[in-house]
């Protein structure tokens, strides 16, 4: 599998060195995720399940207390 070159940092990343964030890259039919302090390790998923996951996060369905 080819690892993408164009990673984008989360808009919720902290300040400072910028190493406390999640990064995302899109490939053909695939979404790649990694943590900035361990860039060699990443997860891959399809856009549909990732969109479903984000929808649930935004609606507080994965939070320990509702958002």
BELBELMO-V897098 format. One record per run of one state. SS is the DSSP state (H for helix, E for strand, C for the rest). FROM is the first residue (numbers start at 1). TO is the last residue. If there is no record, write none. Layout:
ss:from:to
SS:FROM:TO
SS:FROM:TO
//
This chain:
ss:from:to
C:1:7
E:8:9
C:10:21
E:22:27
C:28:29
E:30:35
H:36:38
C:39:41
E:42:45
C:46:46
H:47:58
C:59:67
//
